[in-house]
Amino acid sequence: SHSIVKDLFNEATGLNVKCENMECINEIKDNKKKIDGYLRNILTNNSTLHEALEYIKNMKEMLMDVNIHEIVRLVEKDATEAEKYSTLVKSEQDKSEVIIKELDKHFTDAKRLKTEMNKNLPIQRIDEIVKKIMKYKDEIAHREEEMNTYLKNTKQYRDNAFLHCRNVYSRKKRLEYLKEKGKA
């Protein structure tokens, strides 16, 4: 995962250097979108590395701990955290659904406006329709970035919930082991 972060960083840096020499605005915008995508992937991979490190720390702590009350407290804490992150996942998914409905409406409206255009319309009306369609296009592009943020957050929250669920499971196994060995 570290090598992925490094590769993405190098790609983003290379594109950034290319942008400095470009004159075409559309190419620069395309490269900016790619760089933003690389940044999202870097943040996701960095988050994954931190989660793995946290999991390893928790495992070490759990294996060294023989205090039953502390293990039970940590199980309760992890269960609460897993529930919190599950709620956050649901919230992000709800936000995504709202945006999807809005985008669907914008897309439908834009298609309807497109069908209204024909040769017989006055130029002024055609300009109005084109402006409205461009407004919808811009709104869709803006919402796409918002959706990407919601998707990134959803993945991060889901991974955190999973980490805490794994901790609960591992600590439960540790409690069973201690009970078997008569240390409970």
N, C-alpha and C positions, 0 to 999 in steps of 0.2 A: 504494500500500500504506500510505503514511503517512496518507492521508485515511481509509482503512478503520479504522486504529488509532484515529484521532481520533473518528470516528463511533461506533465501539464503546465507546470511553471515555465519550463523552457519553451514550449509551444506558444504560450501566451506572450512571453518576452519577445520571441521571434516575430509574432504578428504585430506586436506593438512597434517594433523597429520598422517593419514594412509600412505601417500606417504613416509613419513620419515622412516617408518618401512618396506617398500616394497623393494624387490630386483629385481623384474621383470620390465624391462624397458617399455614393452608394457602396463602393468597395470598403471604405473606412467604416461605414455603419455595419456592413456584414462582418468585418473583422472584429468590431467592437462586440457584436453579438456572440461571436465565437469565443472571444476573450472572457466575456461574462459567463458563458457556459463552462469554460475551463475553470474559472474562479469558483463557480458552484460545485464542480466536481472536486476541486482541491479542498474546499471547505467540508464537503461530505466525507472525503477520504481522511482528512485530518480529524474529523469528529469520530470516525470509525476507529482510528488509531488510539485516540484518547479513551474511547469506550473499552477497547481491548485492554489497555493499560489499567483502567479502573477495575475491570473484571479480574485481571491477574492479581492486583492488590487485594481485592476482596477475597479471592481464593486463598491467598497466603494468610491473610488475617483469619479467615475461617478455619483453616487447617491448624493454625497455632492456638486457636481459642478452645478452651475446654470448659469455659464458664457457660453453663446451660442458660442461665437467665440472660446473659449478654447475647447469646445466639438467638434466643427467642425474641429479644428486643429488636435485633437486626432483621429477623424474619418479618416482624410486624412493620418495621420501617421500610423494608424493600417492597412489601405488599402494598403499602400506602403509596410509595413512589410509582410502582407499576400501575396502580389505579389512576394516579394523577396523570401519568403520561398517556394512558389509554384515553382519558378524557380529552387531553390536548389533541390526540390524533383525531378523535371524533369531531372536535371543534374545527380543525383544519379541513377535514373532509366536508363539513357543512359549508364552510366558506367557499371551498372549491365548487360545490354543487350550486351555490348561489351565482357564482361567476359563470359557470357553464350555462345556466339558464339565461343570464343576461346576454352572454355571447350568442347563444342560439337565437334570441330575440333580435339582436343586432344583425346577425347574418340573414335572418328571414326578412327583416325590414330592408336590408341592402338589396337582397334579391328582388323583392317587390319593386323597389325603386328602379332597379335595372330594367325590369320588364316594362315599366312605364315609359322609358325613353324610346322615342322613335323619330324618324325624319320630320314628321309633321309638327313637332313641338317647337315653340319659339326658343331661340338661343338662351334667353334669360332663364327659362324653366329648365333647360338642359343643364345650365351652369348650377342652378340650385340643387338639382338632383345629384350632380357630380360632387358638389360640396358636401352634401349629406352622406353620400357613399364614402367619401374620403374621411369624413368625421367618424363613421362606423369603423372604417379600416384602422384609423389611428387608435380608437378605443379598444379594438380587438388586439392590436399590437401591445398596448399598455397593459391590458388584462392578462396577456400571455406572460409577461414578466411577473405579474402578481401570482398567477397560477404556479409558475416555476418556484416561487418563494414558498407557497403553500405546500407544494409537493416535496420540496427540500425539508421543510419543517415536519411534515408528516413522516418522512423517512427517519429523520432524527428522533422524533418522539417515539415512533414505533420501535426503533433500535434500543432506545433507553428503556422502554417498557419491557422489551424482551430481556435486556440485561438484568433488570431487577427481578423478573420472573425466574431467570436462571439462578440468580442468587438465592431466591426463596427455595427453589428446588435443591440446590447444593447444600444449603444450610439445613434443610429438612433431612437430607441424607446424612449429614454430619450428626444431627441429633439422634437419628436412628442408630448410627454407628456407636455413638457414645452410650446410648441406652443398652445396646447389645453387649458392649464391653464392661458394663456395670459402672460407668463413670457418671451416670445421670442420677 
